[in-house]
Amino acid sequence: MQLPAGPAALAAPLLALPVALGVSAVTALESPAGSGVFGGAGGSGPCRSCSGPDPTAAPRRWPWPRSLLLLGLASLLILTGGVGLVHDPLFCVLVVFSFVSAVDLLIALEEDGLISGFAELYVREGDPHLRTAHGLLTCYWDGTVHYGLCLAMAAAAGLRKSYRGLGLFWLGSLLMSAVVFLLGNLIGKYSPELSPAFLLNLPYLLLLTWAGLRLFQQPRALPSLSPEKIAEEQRKPLHQRPRDLLLILILILTAAFTFFRGMVVLDCPADSCFDYTYLHEPYLRDPVGYPKVQMLLYLFYLLPFLLLAVYGLAVPGCSWLPDWSLVFAGAVAQAQFAHLGSSLHSRTPFPYQTPEEVLWSFLLSNVLYALGPQLLALRCLRAPAFFEPAASPGLARAKKCQ
């Protein structure tokens, strides 16, 4: 039996969630205590370090049922023709990450009490990060948005269509999630509980880096624009482009807010910084470390990009901007979802939750903050002529004469 290219490509990512459920259920049957997804050995995004095996526990049996489940998935791919999709090495990476996203969704649902017995031991004895508000929001994002992006990219790969834009957004989102997790665990209050298993995050990051390089090496879909149209668009001064002018203003305000919050987490002695961290956004003081890492990443990486983006909107021919706007749009979307949700979540200790008096101003400022990079990416996708490299006059005349 051979399925068409599209359904065959979607077979593995769609089966990631039921396979993860099956693995967890079979594992729970193998052990009376329930050993969770992969027996508590990690598998939720980057390797969440575990607290180690119990020396008093009975020897673990070889997980034959789990192996059979994974073997069944591989057999289904062969029977449906999905194995033929390995012409694109990134497809295999998407299958792996879709399974990771499914595991993260199970952990989030387990933490919220919507399901039980699938990741019980891992949630109870694994990395404490999963019991924080940030960990819960990150798992939900990974299990929904990242999973949906994996499905969309797998379908495009099966149809041999370009998924470069989706891939760059996915790359930025996943990188931000992983880096905040790793650095937050290293500097936060849970750092003493790290184990050598934490080093298993390195292969995860290497795989993600390799996937990012492959995405950037994919050919970009060039718009069907004539050299005359590109030249006409690039000759327009800034005052004749009111949308770009408004977007530049939004990016400048976003950059200013980025710098201010960076100073806040760096313990700036100014009264405005002190008032902000205690009266408006006390979550920045949470000792888990994730909000501080988030603001520092904004300060040292997002802020320079925002200033470069302002330059790219003012000066024509910045062909690098469309790609990197997608990467940063994904990164900021994921980061703001986790940060905003964690600030309001009941699992955040009460002294670090957002006060009711400033709730609406907090929501408005953070939603608008996330909106800026999304508008920039949309601008680059909808009207790319301004960012195309200007064709030389000789080349333009040659094309016109053809």
Buried (B, 14 or more C-beta within 10 A) or exposed (E): EEBEBBBBBBBBBBBBBEBBBBBBBBBBEBBEBBBBBBBBBBBBBBBBBBBEEEEEEEEEEEBEBBEEBBEEBEEBBEBBBBBBBEEBEBBEBBBBBBBBBBBBBBBBBBBEEEBEBBBBBBBBBBBBBBBBBBBBBBBBBBBBBBBBBBBBBBBBBBEEEBBBBBBBBBBBBBBBBBBBBBBBBEBBBBEEEBEEBBEBBEEBBEEBEEBBEBBBEBEEEEEEBEBEEBBEBBEEEEEEBEEBEEBBEBBBBBBEBBBBBBBBBEEBEEEEBEEBBEEBBBBBBBEBBBBBBBBBBBBEBBBEBBBBBBEBBBEBBBBEBBBBBBBBBBBBBBBBBBBBBBBBBEBBBEEBBBEEEBEEEBBEBBEEBBBBBBBBBBBBEEBBBBBBEBBEEEEBEEEEEE
